[in-house]
Amino acid sequence: MSHDSPAANGAQPPSSDRVADALRDRILSGDLRPGAKLPTQHELAAEFDTNRTAVRQAIDALRREGLLTGTGRGAPPTVAERALAHDQPRIAGVELTDRIRAAFQAEHVTIDAFCLTSETLNSALAQQLIVLHGGAGAPRSITVRVLLPSLESHLGLPRLVRTPDDRRPLERLHQLALTFCRSLTYSLRALEEGGIVPEVSLGIRTVPITPTHKLYLLNGTEALLGFYKVVPRTVEYRGEPMEIYDVLGLEAPIFRHSRGPDSRDEQEAAFVAETRAWFDSLWSSIAQPLTLD
């Protein structure tokens, strides 16, 4: 599968940001290894059907990020030795979006998620699906599995601050989860029905567990882990304010672990493998299908 979609059918040539995004994905995914030389500016301009000014701007941006090293006069830049180093954790809404974008360069995409409502996953996928509907190169298959807390169980969170046995916060959570799951179902189904992705599979199951963390497994090679922090806040439900202990996910810092080309050591690779085994064990044992009707 092509990593990039050249301008076609009258579309505008990619901007310097689009060129930079594509090259950044190749570097961070390991397609371009440390020390590898980039194609020449002329070759990149031809590949992206754009001008050399946009290519130069993209290369300059990647140099400032530390992904490329400066080179001698007329020679193409090379991928920096530390280009695959792990930076400080970023918030879930940003990190998951970027990593899903990189994951969609694969021919067969798999996403496993363990979370509270799937809100962050919806947000991150929405941006990638817009790209696919715009005509960018699409994978041959997408397989998504989502594990959510059982909404019939008496979960520890969310709960009212003063009367923890009141089930209204859980009813509100139930409605939110169903809304996001329906949106996810519709969005992925549209890819297959529109002929954009030949094979799309979505499974949503629940487990009687209160999530204290959120987890995303991408293509079986990386695990993104973030912790839910409990915060008091006021929300509205059925026209009435409620003071609840809640957990917020979009702003949670995400810690990335890889067993791909940028894995730091064997322990990190083992962490990803064991995390996948943990997810599979829940999925194939106590998890039950979620009914969206």
N, C-alpha and C positions, 0 to 999 in steps of 0.2 A: 504494500500500500504506500502511496506517495505520502511523504511527511507534510507537504505543503500543497496548497491549491493555487496554481498560477491564475493570474487574471484572465478571465475568459468571458465569452458571451457579452462583451461590452462593459464588463465590470471595471471599476477603477483599479489601477495598479496598486499593489500593497504599499502602505506608507512605511516610513522608517520604523515605526513601532511594530507593525506587523512582521517586518523582516527580522527585527530584533527578537520578537516573541518566538518566531520559528527557530532561529539559531539558538536561542536560550534553551528551548525545549530539547534540542538535539544534544546540547552540552550536558544539561542536568539529567537527561535520561541515559547518558553514557554512549549515545551514538557517536558523538565526537569526544574522544578520550583526551585527557591531558597530554599536551605536546603535539596534538594533531594540528595540521595546518588547515585553515579555512580555504575554500575556493577563492579565486581571485575576484576582485570587485566586478570585473567584466562578466565572469561566469555567474556570480550571484545576481547581478542585474538581469541577465538573460533568464535565469531560473525563475525569478520572481516577476518577470515582465515589468520591471521598473527602471528607474534611472540610477546612475552611480552615486548621485548625491544622497538619495535615500539609503543606499547601501552603506556609504561612508558614515552617515549619521547613526545607523544601526550599530555599526562596528564600534564607533566612539562610545555609544551608550554601554555596550557590553564591556569595553575596556574600563569604563568608570566603575562598573559593578565588580571588577576584578575577575571576570570570566575569560578575558582575552589579554594577551601580553602584547606590548608594542614590538614592532619589528623594524628591520632595516628598510632603507628606501626601496620602494617598489615590491617588497616581499609581502605576502599575505600574513595576517596575524595568526598566532597559534593559541590553542586552548591553554589557559593557565593551569599550572600544576595543582593549584588549590581550588580549581573551579568546582569540584565536586564536594568540597568540604561542607559540613553541616553548619549553617548559620544559627543565630538565636531563634528560638521558636516564635512563630507568628500566630496571630489569632486564627481560629478555625475557619472563619468565613473567607479569609485570604488564602491560607495555606491549602485548604482542600480544593479551592477553585484552581489554583496553579497546578497542583499535583494531578487533578483529574484531567486538566488540559494536556499534561505530559502523558498520562496513561492512555489517552485516546489516540496516541500515535501508534499504538499496537494494533495488530490485525484482529485480535480477539481480546476484548476488554472485559475484565471482571471486577466487580465492586461488591464488597461485603461491608455492611454497616451495622454497628450495634449502637443505638442511640435512643433518645427519649421520644422524639416526634418525627424525625427525618427532615426537620426544617433546614438545617445547614446543608444536608445532602441535596435537597431540592434547589436551594439557592446556587450551589456550586455547579450542579448539572445543568441548570437553566442556561447559564452563559455558554457552556459547551454545545448545547443543543441548538442554540441560535446560530453558532458557527456552522454546524452540520446542515441546518436548513438553508444556510446561505450558499451551499455548494462546495464546502471544503471536503477534502478527502475523508471518507467515513470508514470505520472498521467494518469487518465482515460480520461480527457478532458482538452483542453486548449482553452480559449476564449480571444481574443485580440481585443480591439477597439482602434483605433488611430484617434485623431483629429489634423488636420494640418491647417495652414492658407490657405484660398482660394487663389490660385496662379494667378487667373484672376483679383483679386482685387488690388487696388493701396495701397499696404502695406506701413507702415511707415518705415520699415526696412526689408532688407538691402537697402541702397541708396548710390549714389555717394556723395562724400563730397561736390563737387562744383556745380554739376548739379543734384539736387534731382529728377527731372522729368524724367531723363534717365532711361529706364526700363531694361537695361542690367543686373543690379544686381538682379532684380526679375526674369529675365529669367534664370540666373545662379542658383538661389535658386530653381526654378521650376525643373531644370534638376537634381539637387542634391536630392530633395525630391522624385522624381520619381525613381531615382536609388536606394535609400534606401528602398522605399516601395516595389519595385520589388524584391529586395533581401529578405526582410521580408516575402513576399508572397511565394517565392520559398522555403525558409527554413522551414516555417511552413507546407506548403503543402507536403514537403518531409517526415515529421514526420507521417502524416496520410497515405500517399501512401505507405510508407515503413512498415506500420503496427506497428509502435513504439507507437503512441498515437491513440486510437480508434476514438476520436472525436476532430477535430480541427476547430475552427472558427476564421476568421479574417475579420474585417470590418475597412475600412479606409474612413473617411469623412473629409470634409473641411468646415471651417467657415470663414466669411469675417472679421477676427480679426487679428491684429498684436500681436503675443504672446510677453508678457513682462516677462513671467515666464514659466517654464516647470514643468509638474505635472505627476506623476505616481501613480496609485491606484492599489495595489496588493491584490488580494483575498478579496477585500472589507474591509480589516482590517487595512491597513496602507496606508498613503499618503506620498509621497516623493515630496517635493517642492523645487525648485531652481529658482533663478532670473537670467535672461539674462542681462549681463552688455554690454552696447554699447561701442565698441572700434573702433578706426580708424585703418585700415590696408589695405595693398595692396594685391589684388588677381589677378589672371590671368583668362581671359575669351576670348575665341576665339583667343588666341595668343596675346592678348593685356593686359597690366597691368591696373588695375582700383583701384583708391583710394576710399574706401567705408567706411561707418559706418556699422559695422557688429555686430552680437551678437554671442558669443561663448558659447556652452553648455557643452562640455565634462568636462571642468575645473570648472564649476559652483558649489559652495558648495550646498549640498542637506540637507534640514531639514526634519527629519523623524517624523511623527506623527502616533500614533497607537491607535486603540481601541480594541486591543487584550490583552493577559495576561500581557504585559509589558506597558500598558497605564498608564501614570502618574496620570491622573485625569479625571473627567467627561468632562471637557472642551476640553481636547485633543481628547477624543473619539467623542465628538460632532463635532469637526473640521473635522474629517475624514468622518463622516456621511454627513455633509453639503457639503463637497468637492465632494463627490460622487453624491449628488443631483444636484450640479452645473454642473458637467460633463454630467449627464443624461439629464439635461434641454437643453443643447446645442445639444447633440446627437439627441434628439427626436424632435427638432424644426427647427432651421435654418441650421443645418449641411446637406451637400450634398455629395453623394458618389463621391469618386475620381476615375476617369478613368485612368488606367495605360497604355492604348494603345497609 
